[in-house]
Amino acid sequence: MIKKDTRKLKSEFNTLIDKNPSSRDQELAEELKRFNATFSEQDFFIENLFEGAIRLFSKSLKSKMKSYVSDMIEDYNNSESNQKKIEDFLVHLVNKYSSEDKTLIERVLNLLGVS
């Protein structure tokens, strides 16, 4: 996926986060945190430390979740297995947290070429 498409992918993740009801933010944040941790061995120690500090001082849970998304998108182009893993995770999140938003589902599936 080219950089333009990774921006779109990040945008769809962020749309999902923004539309998520506050009552489910903690649940979504935990899923993002766990999933993001699967890429930690691919990042440099200093990079992980810096990103952790940024998240610690984040003003809101939604901005913290967007930080996890940014970190995942950086890992997106590292390998095809990362791409597939991240794409599958996005589809899982859309189905779990935005199943009623058919336009979001269609945009995500079209972006991923799954239509």
Buried (B, 14 or more C-beta within 10 A) or exposed (E): BEEEBBEBBBBBBBBBBEEBEEEEBEEBBEBBEEBBEBBBEEBEEEEBEEBEEBBEEBEEBBEBBBBBBBBBBBBBBEEEEBBEBBBEBBBEBBEEBBEEBEEBBEBBBEBBEEE
